[in-house]
Amino acid sequence: MRITDVTVEMLDLPAQPPFRWRAGLPGSEPAVVGGILRIHTDEGLVGEAHTRRGLIVSDLVDRRIRADLTGRDPLMRELLWQRLWELDRIEELPIYALGLVDVALWDLAGKAAGLPVHRLLGGYREAIPAYASTVTFGSVKEYLDVADQCLELGYIGIKLHGWGDVKADAELCQRLRAHVGDEVPLMYDGSAGFDLADSVYLGRAIGEAGYLWYEEPMREFSVTSYRWLAEQVDVPLLVAETSDGAHFNAGDFIMAGAAGRVRTSAQYKGGITGALRIAHLAESYQLRAEVHGSGVVNAHLCMAIPNTTYYESLVYTNPVVREPSVGADGLVLAPTAPGIGFDQPGW
C-alpha cells in the first residue's frame, strides 16, 4: 500500500457558543475555516484528521507535507512521524498541526485492520470516568451551582478554570472544596496566567484544599521555575500540556522533579504516537499521564493508556449540558468503529 495524495477539505465551521476564559485570553471562537486532512492510498483506504485551522494546515500540506508523504507506505507510522519532526525543524510547525498526519495514519491503520484505534494500541479499558472541566463563569455562586449540576449529571469531579486573579481564584478553590466535601476529586487549571510568586500563593491555597492536581499556572517555557514551584507547594503539579518538544520536553520536567503528573494528548504532543511516548515515559517513573482535552481521538488514548485517570469533558454553559459521549453514570465508553470513528454516533 502506498500514499497517493494528501488533501485538505475546507469546511466553514460555525461560531462556538459564547463562553469565556480567564482575563487576558479570548473565549469562544467566531466562525472559522476548518478542514479535514485526508491521506489517500492506492488501495482505496483513506485516513483522516480534523482541525479548526484549515487554511494553515492546507498551506503546510501544499508546500511540504504532500510531497514528503506521497509514495510512502502509510503503515510505516514511525518513519512518517520522524519525517514530520524533520519538517518541523524548518517550518516550526504549529503544535496542533504536528500530529494531524499521525492521527490520520492511525485512522487509516484501524480501517485497514477493521479495529478501533485503541485496540491497535493494545487496549487497556473499555470505559473511563469523566470529570467536568469548566470554562470561566461569573461568580463563586455560579461556579458552585455549575458544580452541583455536574455532579448530578454523573461527572465524578470538577476542574476549575478560574478568572486569572490569584486571590479570587484561591478563594474560589477553597469555597468549592467546602461546598462539595472532601470526597469529590477537584482540580485547578491556571491556563498559564501567573508568575512564580502568584503561583506559589495559589498553589498553597489549593494544597490546603486537597486538590488532586495544579495545572499550568505559568507558561511552560522555564522548567526551572516549575521546579522551584514544586518545592514550595504541597499539591501535585500537572505539567507539559502546551510545551513544545513532546516527550523530549516532558522528560526534562520529570528529571527536574517538577512533575507530579504529566499531560499528554494527540493535539499538543505530536498525535497519537507522541502521546503514547509521553505516557510510557511517565509510567517508567511511576507517574500518571493525564490525557488533555475531549473528543474521540483522546478517548482512544484514554482507553489505551493504563496510567491515566479520567476523561476531560468540557462544560461550556450554565445550565450544564453533558457531553454526548458521557453517560448518566459518568462513564465514557470505548469507541467501537474501525479507525478513529469521527462519524460514530455520540461523538
N, C-alpha and C positions, 0 to 999 in steps of 0.2 A: 504494500500500500504506500502511495506517495501523495504528498500535498500538491495540489494543482493550483490552488489560489487561496488568498486571504482577502476577505472583503469586510466592509463595514456598512451595514444598512442604517441609514439615518432615520431617526424617529423623533417626531415632535412630542415631547413629554409635557404634560400639563404642570402648572404650578402646584407645589405641595400645599396641603392645608396649612393655614397660618400657625406658626409656633415660633418660639424664640429660645436662644441660648443665653449664656452669661453676657454681662456687659462687655462690649468690645468685639463680639462675634456676631456675624449675620445669622439669622434664623432660617426660616423656610425659604426654599429657592423659588424664584419665578419660573415661568415656562422655559425649558431648555431644549437644546437639540441633543438627544441621547443617541445611542447606537447599539447595534448587535454585531459584535465581531464574530465572523464565521471562518472556520478553517475547512476547506473543501478538499476531497480526496478523489483519486481515480477509481475508487470502488463505490463511490456514491455516498459514503458516510460524511456527515458534516457535524463538526463540533462548534459550540457557540459559547459566548460570554457576553454579559450585558454591562453597559456603562451609561452614566448620565453625562459623559463628556465625549459625545460623538465626534465633534469637529476635531478635537485634539487627537483622539485615537485614530481617526481617519487619516490625518496628516502623517502620523507616525507609520501607519501601515503603508501608505503610498510611498513614502520616502525611504523607509528602512526595512520594515518587517516582512512585507510580501516577498521581496527579492531574496531575503535571507532564508525564508522557510520553504519557498517553492522547490519542489523536487525532493524534499527530505521525507524520511519515514516518520509519520505522526506518532508512532508508538515509542519513538526514542525521546521520551519526555525529558529525561535528564540532560541529554545533549542539547535539546532545544531550550531548556531552562537556562543552561550555561550560555547559550548564544544570546539570549535576551540580556543577560548581565554584561556580555561583551558590548552589545549595542548601548547599554546604559552608560558605559564609560564615555561615549562620545555624545550621547543625546541627553544625559541626565534625565532619564525617563521620569515622568510624574509617578509618585509612589503607587497611585491607584491604577496606572497603566501597565506597570511592570509585570503583574501577574495575570493579565487578561488572556494572553496566549496560553498560559499554563492551564487556566480554568477551562478554556475551550478544548485543549488537548485531553484533559481528563474526561470532559463530557463526551468527546469522540471515543475514547477508550472504553467508557462504560457502555456506550451504544454498541460498540463492536463486540463486547463481551456479553451483552444482554443483562447487565447488572447495574444497580445503582452504585455511584462512585464510592460511597462509604464501605461497600463490600469489597471493592477493589483495593481500598486502603487497608484492609484487614478486618475491619469491623470489630467494635467493642461493645456497643449497646444498641438497643432498639428504641430507647426513649430517654429523654433527659428533662429535668425540671427547668422551668424558665423563671427568670426574675424580671421585674418591671424596671425599665431604665427610663427615667423621666426626662422630659425637656424642662425648660425653666418656667416655673409658674409664678404667680404674682405675689403670694404672701405665705407665711407659715401656715395659716389656716387652710389655704387652698392645697398646699402640699400634704397636710395631714388628711384632708378629705380625699385627695387622689390616692394616698397610700391605703386608706380604708377600702376604697373601691377596688384597688389592685388585689388586695388580699382576699376580698370577697369573690373576685373573679378567678381565683385559683393560683395566682402568682405566689411563689414561695418566699420572695424577698423583694427589696426595693433598693435601687441605686439612684442616688440623687445627683442631678446636675443643678448646681445652685446658681447664685446671682453673680459670683465673682467678687463679692465683698467679704473679706476674710472674717470679720466679726459677725456679720449677719449669717454667713454660711455656717460658722461654728455653732451659733445658737440654733439654727435650723436642724443641724445634725443631732444635737442633744435633745431638742424638743421632739424630734421624730422617734428617737430611741425611747424616751419616756412615754410616748403615745402608744407605741406598738408592743412594748415589753421587751424582755431580754431574749426571747426565743426566735424572733424573726431576723433572718440574715439581712444586714444593712451594709451598703457600700456607698462610697462617695467618689465622684469624678470631678476634678478641678478644671478639666479642659484647658490645662496649661495657663491658668490665669494669674499665677502668683510668682513672686520671687522667693528666695530661700527663707528669709525671715518670716514672711507671712505663711509660708508652707509649714514651717515648724509650729507656729501658733495654732494653725488649723489642725495640723496632724495630732497635736496633743489633745485637743478637744475631741477629735474623732476617736483617738485611742481610749480616752476616758469613757466614751460611749460604747465601746466594744464593737466597733465596726470590723467587718470581715476584711476589707481592704481599702486602701487610699490610692486613688488612680490619677496619674498625670497631673499633679498640682503645678509643675513647672514645665516649660519646654524641655524636650529631651535631648538637648544638644550637649549638656555637660553631665557626664556620668559621675564626675567628682561631686557635683552639687547634690546629686541623688544619694551618693554615699554619705555625705555629711547629714542629709535629712534623715536617712535611715538610722544614723547613730543617735538622733535626738528625739525620735518619736517611737511609740510603742505599738503602732498599727502597721501591719504588713503593707509595703509599697507594691503596687501593681504597675510594672514598668514596661517600656519599649513598645508602646502602642503605635506611635506615628514616627518613630525614629527610622531614618534610612539605614539600609545595610542588612536587614533581615536577621539571620542567625549570627552574622558576624558581630553586629552591634549588641544583640541580646546577650551574647557571650560576655561582652565587656561589662554589662550591668551585673551579671551574675558573679563574675570574678571579682568585681569591686565590692561585693557584699551589699549592693543596693537593691537587690531583687527579693521581695517576699514572695512574689509570683511574677510571671511574665505574661504579656499579651501576645496573642497570635491571631492571625486572620488571613483570609485569602486576599482581601482588598489592599492591605498595607504591608504585606510580607512576601510578595512575590508569588501570589497564587497559592494553590493547594500544596505544591511541592515545598515552597518556602515555609508555609505554615507548619507543615509536618516536621521540617528540620528544627524549628524552634521548639515544638512540643517535645521531640525526642531529646534535644539538648537540655531542656528544663528537667525532664524526667531523670536524666543522668545525675542531676544534683538534688533529686527528691523534691523538686519544685513543681507546682501546678502551672499549667499553661492555659490561661483563660481565653476563650475564643471571643474576639471583639466583633460586635455587630450582629444584626439579624439577617434573615434571608436564607434561601435554600442552600447556597454554597456553604455558608458557615454551619448550617445544620448538618451537612455531610461531615464536616470536620468534627463537630460535637459528637457524632456517632462513632468516629474512628479514633479519637484521642482519649486514652484511658485517664490521663492526668488533667482532665478538665472537669469543671464542677457544674456549670449551668449554661443554658442558652440565654443570650441577652435579647430581650424583647422590648423595643422602644414604645413608649407611651406618649403620644403626641397631644392628646386632647383631654379636656375635662368637660363633660363626662368621659370617663375612660372607655375606650373601645379595645377589647382584647384582640391581639393579632390573630388572624385566622388559623395559623399553624399551632397555636397554643390551645390545648384542650381545657375544659372546665376543671380538670384535676391539676392544671398547671404543667402538664407534660407536653413536650414536643415529640412526635413520633418520627421515626426514621423515614426519609423519602423512599419510595418504592419504585419509581420509574427508572428505566435504564438511563445511564449517564447522570447528569445533574438533575434533570426534570424541571426545567424552568416553567414549563406549562402544566405541571402537575397541579390538580385542584388543591386549594388550601395554601398555595404559595404565590 
